[in-house]
Amino acid sequence: MKQLLNNRHPYMFIAPAVILLTLFSVIPIIVALVISFTDMNLKGLANWSAISFIGLENYKDLFSDATFIKSVFNTFFYVIIGVPLVIIASLSIALLLNYGTSWIFNTFRAVYYMPSITNIIAVAVIWGYLYNTEYGLFNYLLSLLTVDNIPWLEEPTIAKISLIILAVWKGIGINMIIFLAALQGIPKSYYEAAEMDGASRLQVLFYITLPLLRYATFFVTVTTLIGWMQFFEEPFVMTDGGPLDGTISIALFIYQEGFRYSEFGYAAAGSFILFAMIIIVTVFQFKLQKKDTDL
C-alpha cells in the first residue's frame, strides 16, 4: 500500500500539465475533427439543430477548390525556399558571432535577435514602406542604379519572394541563439587537438563543428519546417493573400474560410489536411535522422 502511494507522486507532479494539455489541445483537436465532417457555419453556431453531418464532403471539396490548391502550392514554395535560407543564414551568423566575446559581438547578437521579438504589425509598417513601389526605399536605391521599379507586393511570384525575405529576416534570431548555444557546448579540446594536427579552418568546420551540431541542426530544421508550413502572419498583414491569391498560404486560407466566411466545417477540414501534412513531413525527418544516427 505504501509503495502504491509513493508511485502516485510522479503523476501528481505531471497532472497539472496533462490537464491543461487535455483541455486546451486534445479536446479542441477532437472537436475540430468532428466539425470537419459537418457543414457547420455561423447559422449552425447559433442553432446546433441546423448542423448536418456530411461525411467527407468538405475534404472532397477542398481538393477541387482552386484557391486551396493554390495555397498548397504557395506553402510549398515558401517552405522549399524559406527553410534552407533561414537555417543557412542563422548557422552562418552563429558561426561568425561565436568567434569573439567582445562587446561588438554581443551587440550584434542583440541586433540579429531583435527582429524575432518585434511585433508583426510594426514590422509590416516598416517593410510596407520599404516595399512601396513608388516611394519605397528599395526601389529608390535601385533607381540610383537605373533599375526600373519592382512591384514587390503586386506581382504574385515577386510578392512571395518578398514575403520570404521578410520572414527570413524575422526568423533568424531564435535559430541563431540555438546554434550559438550548441557551438558553445562543443569541448575546446577538440579544436586544440585539431590545431595541433595542423587542420585548416575549413577542415575544423566540416569535420568537427558541423558534425557536432547535427542534433541542434535537426531540432532547428524540424521546428523551422513546422513553422513555415503554418506560414500566416506575413501574408496576412502584408498582402492578405493577394494579389489574385498569389501569396495565400494554407494557414491563411483556413483563417479566411473560418473567420471571414464563417465556414467552420470547411476550415476545420483544411486544418486537418495541414495537420496531416505536418505529421508526415515530421515523421519523415525523424526517419532520416534515425538512419543517420544508425550509420
C-alpha positions as CSV (number, residue, x, y, z in Angstrom):
1,M,0.0,0.0,0.0
2,K,2.8,2.4,0.9
3,Q,4.6,1.6,-2.4
4,L,1.4,2.4,-4.3
5,L,1.1,5.8,-2.5
6,N,4.7,6.6,-3.3
7,N,4.2,5.7,-7.0
8,R,1.4,8.2,-7.1
9,H,3.7,11.2,-6.5
10,P,5.1,11.5,-10.1
11,Y,1.6,11.5,-11.5
12,M,0.6,14.3,-9.1
13,F,3.5,16.5,-10.5
14,I,2.6,16.0,-14.1
15,A,-1.2,16.2,-13.6
16,P,-1.5,20.0,-14.0
17,A,0.4,19.9,-17.3
18,V,-1.6,16.9,-18.5
19,I,-4.9,18.5,-17.5
20,L,-4.0,21.8,-19.3
21,L,-2.8,19.9,-22.4
22,T,-6.1,17.9,-22.5
23,L,-8.3,20.9,-22.0
24,F,-6.6,23.3,-24.5
25,S,-5.1,20.9,-27.0
26,V,-6.5,17.4,-27.1
27,I,-10.2,18.2,-26.6
28,P,-10.2,21.1,-29.2
29,I,-8.5,18.9,-31.7
30,I,-11.2,16.2,-31.3
31,V,-13.9,18.8,-31.5
32,A,-12.4,20.3,-34.7
33,L,-12.1,16.8,-36.2
34,V,-15.9,16.2,-35.6
35,I,-16.7,19.7,-37.0
36,S,-14.7,18.9,-40.2
37,F,-17.3,16.2,-41.0
38,T,-20.2,18.7,-40.8
39,D,-21.5,21.8,-42.7
40,M,-21.2,24.0,-39.5
41,N,-21.3,27.7,-40.2
42,L,-22.4,30.9,-38.5
43,K,-26.0,29.7,-38.6
44,G,-25.1,26.3,-37.1
45,L,-23.2,28.1,-34.3
46,A,-26.4,29.8,-33.2
47,N,-28.6,26.8,-33.7
48,W,-27.0,23.4,-33.4
49,S,-30.0,21.7,-34.9
50,A,-29.1,23.3,-38.2
51,I,-25.8,21.4,-38.4
52,S,-25.7,18.4,-40.7
53,F,-23.3,15.5,-40.9
54,I,-21.9,15.4,-44.4
55,G,-19.1,12.9,-44.1
56,L,-16.0,13.5,-46.3
57,E,-17.7,16.2,-48.4
58,N,-15.6,19.0,-47.0
59,Y,-12.4,17.1,-47.8
60,K,-13.6,16.3,-51.4
61,D,-14.5,20.0,-52.0
62,L,-11.1,21.1,-50.7
63,F,-9.2,19.1,-53.3
64,S,-11.4,20.6,-56.1
65,D,-11.1,24.1,-54.7
66,A,-8.7,26.1,-56.9
67,T,-7.9,28.5,-54.1
68,F,-6.9,25.7,-51.7
69,I,-4.8,24.0,-54.3
70,K,-3.0,27.4,-54.9
71,S,-2.5,27.8,-51.2
72,V,-0.8,24.4,-51.0
73,F,1.5,25.3,-53.9
74,N,2.3,28.6,-52.3
75,T,3.0,27.0,-48.9
76,F,5.4,24.5,-50.5
77,F,7.1,27.4,-52.4
78,Y,7.6,29.2,-49.0
79,V,8.9,26.0,-47.4
80,I,11.3,25.0,-50.2
81,I,12.9,28.4,-50.4
82,G,12.5,29.8,-46.9
83,V,13.5,26.9,-44.7
84,P,17.0,26.4,-46.2
85,L,17.6,30.2,-46.2
86,V,16.7,30.6,-42.5
87,I,18.9,27.6,-41.5
88,I,21.9,28.6,-43.6
89,A,21.7,32.2,-42.6
90,S,21.2,31.6,-38.8
91,L,24.0,29.0,-38.8
92,S,26.4,31.3,-40.7
93,I,25.7,34.2,-38.3
94,A,26.1,32.0,-35.3
95,L,29.5,30.7,-36.5
96,L,30.7,34.3,-37.1
97,L,29.5,35.6,-33.7
98,N,30.9,32.6,-31.9
99,Y,34.5,33.7,-32.8
100,G,34.5,36.6,-30.4
101,T,33.3,37.6,-26.9
102,S,33.9,41.4,-27.1
103,W,31.1,43.9,-26.7
104,I,30.7,44.3,-30.5
105,F,29.8,40.6,-30.9
106,N,27.3,40.8,-28.0
107,T,25.8,43.9,-29.7
108,F,25.3,42.0,-33.0
109,R,23.7,39.1,-31.2
110,A,21.1,41.5,-29.9
111,V,20.7,43.2,-33.3
112,Y,20.1,39.8,-35.0
113,Y,17.8,38.6,-32.3
114,M,15.6,41.7,-32.1
115,P,13.5,41.1,-35.3
116,S,12.3,37.8,-33.9
117,I,10.6,39.5,-30.9
118,T,9.4,42.6,-32.8
119,N,5.6,43.0,-33.1
120,I,4.5,41.8,-36.6
121,I,2.3,45.0,-37.0
122,A,5.4,47.3,-36.5
123,V,7.3,45.0,-38.9
124,A,4.5,45.3,-41.5
125,V,4.5,49.1,-41.3
126,I,8.3,49.3,-41.8
127,W,8.5,46.7,-44.6
128,G,5.4,48.1,-46.3
129,Y,7.3,51.3,-46.7
130,L,10.5,49.5,-47.9
131,Y,8.4,47.6,-50.5
132,N,6.3,50.5,-51.7
133,T,6.5,50.6,-55.5
134,E,6.6,54.3,-55.9
135,Y,8.1,55.7,-52.8
136,G,9.8,52.7,-51.1
137,L,13.5,52.6,-50.1
138,F,14.3,49.5,-52.1
139,N,13.1,50.9,-55.4
140,Y,14.8,54.3,-54.6
141,L,18.1,52.5,-54.2
142,L,17.5,50.6,-57.4
143,S,16.7,53.8,-59.2
144,L,20.2,55.1,-58.4
145,L,21.4,52.1,-60.4
146,T,19.0,53.0,-63.2
147,V,16.9,49.9,-62.5
148,D,13.1,50.1,-63.1
149,N,10.7,50.0,-60.2
150,I,10.0,46.4,-59.0
151,P,6.4,45.6,-57.9
152,W,7.5,43.9,-54.7
153,L,3.9,43.1,-53.5
154,E,1.9,43.5,-56.7
155,E,3.1,40.5,-58.8
156,P,2.4,37.0,-57.4
157,T,5.9,35.4,-57.7
158,I,7.8,38.6,-56.7
159,A,5.3,39.0,-53.8
160,K,6.0,35.5,-52.5
161,I,9.8,36.1,-52.6
162,S,9.3,39.5,-50.8
163,L,7.4,37.7,-48.0
164,I,10.1,35.1,-47.8
165,I,12.8,37.8,-47.4
166,L,10.8,39.4,-44.6
167,A,10.2,36.1,-42.9
168,V,13.9,35.1,-43.1
169,W,14.9,38.4,-41.6
170,K,12.4,37.9,-38.8
171,G,13.2,34.2,-38.2
172,I,17.0,34.3,-38.0
173,G,17.3,35.4,-34.4
174,I,15.8,32.4,-32.5
175,N,17.7,29.8,-34.6
176,M,20.9,31.8,-34.2
177,I,20.6,31.6,-30.4
178,I,20.1,27.8,-30.6
179,F,23.1,27.3,-32.8
180,L,25.2,29.6,-30.6
181,A,24.3,27.6,-27.5
182,A,25.2,24.4,-29.3
183,L,28.5,25.8,-30.5
184,Q,29.5,26.9,-27.0
185,G,28.7,23.4,-25.8
186,I,31.4,21.9,-28.1
187,P,34.5,21.0,-26.0
188,K,37.5,23.2,-26.7
189,S,39.8,20.2,-26.5
190,Y,38.5,19.1,-30.0
191,Y,39.7,22.4,-31.5
192,E,43.0,22.3,-29.7
193,A,43.7,18.7,-30.9
194,A,42.8,19.8,-34.5
195,E,45.1,22.8,-34.2
196,M,48.0,20.6,-33.1
197,D,47.3,18.3,-36.0
198,G,47.6,21.2,-38.4
199,A,43.9,21.2,-39.5
200,S,42.7,24.2,-41.5
201,R,39.7,26.3,-40.5
202,L,37.6,24.6,-43.3
203,Q,38.6,21.2,-42.1
204,V,37.7,22.1,-38.5
205,L,34.3,23.4,-39.7
206,F,33.4,20.3,-41.8
207,Y,34.9,17.6,-39.7
208,I,34.4,18.9,-36.1
209,T,31.9,21.8,-35.9
210,L,29.2,20.7,-38.3
211,P,29.1,17.0,-37.3
212,L,28.8,18.0,-33.6
213,L,25.9,20.4,-34.5
214,R,23.8,17.7,-36.1
215,Y,21.3,17.4,-33.2
216,A,20.9,21.2,-33.0
217,T,20.5,21.3,-36.8
218,F,17.9,18.6,-36.7
219,F,16.0,20.4,-34.0
220,V,16.1,23.7,-35.9
221,T,15.1,22.0,-39.1
222,V,12.1,20.4,-37.6
223,T,10.8,23.4,-35.8
224,T,11.5,25.8,-38.7
225,L,9.8,23.5,-41.2
226,I,6.7,23.2,-39.0
227,G,6.7,27.0,-38.6
228,W,6.9,27.6,-42.3
229,M,4.2,25.1,-43.1
230,Q,2.0,27.2,-40.8
231,F,3.1,30.4,-42.6
232,F,0.5,33.0,-41.7
233,E,1.5,36.3,-40.2
234,E,3.5,37.7,-43.2
235,P,0.9,37.2,-45.9
236,F,-1.9,38.2,-43.6
237,V,-0.5,41.6,-42.6
238,M,1.4,42.4,-45.9
239,T,-0.8,41.2,-48.7
240,D,-3.9,39.5,-47.3
241,G,-3.2,36.6,-49.7
242,G,-3.1,38.8,-52.8
243,P,-2.6,39.7,-55.5
244,L,-5.0,37.2,-57.1
245,D,-4.4,34.7,-54.2
246,G,-0.8,34.7,-55.3
247,T,0.6,34.7,-51.7
248,I,-2.2,32.9,-49.8
249,S,-0.9,30.1,-47.6
250,I,-2.8,27.1,-46.2
251,A,-3.0,28.7,-42.8
252,L,-4.3,32.0,-44.2
253,F,-6.8,30.0,-46.3
254,I,-8.1,28.3,-43.2
255,Y,-8.3,31.6,-41.4
256,Q,-10.3,33.2,-44.2
257,E,-12.7,30.3,-44.5
258,G,-13.3,30.1,-40.8
259,F,-13.3,33.7,-39.6
260,R,-14.1,35.7,-42.7
261,Y,-16.6,33.4,-44.4
262,S,-17.7,31.6,-41.3
263,E,-17.5,28.1,-43.0
264,F,-16.2,26.4,-39.8
265,G,-16.6,22.8,-41.1
266,Y,-14.7,23.6,-44.3
267,A,-12.0,25.4,-42.4
268,A,-11.7,22.5,-39.9
269,A,-11.2,20.1,-42.8
270,G,-8.5,22.3,-44.2
271,S,-6.7,22.5,-40.8
272,F,-6.6,18.7,-40.6
273,I,-5.1,18.4,-44.0
274,L,-2.4,20.8,-42.9
275,F,-2.0,18.8,-39.7
276,A,-1.6,15.6,-41.7
277,M,1.0,17.2,-43.9
278,I,3.0,18.4,-40.9
279,I,2.9,15.0,-39.3
280,I,4.0,13.2,-42.5
281,V,6.9,15.6,-43.0
282,T,8.0,15.5,-39.3
283,V,7.9,11.7,-39.2
284,F,9.9,11.6,-42.5
285,Q,12.6,13.8,-40.9
286,F,12.8,11.6,-37.8
287,K,13.2,8.6,-40.0
288,L,16.1,10.3,-41.8
289,Q,17.7,11.3,-38.5
290,K,17.4,7.8,-37.2
291,K,19.1,6.4,-40.3
292,D,21.9,9.0,-39.9
293,T,22.3,8.1,-36.2
294,D,22.4,4.3,-37.0
295,L,25.2,5.0,-39.5
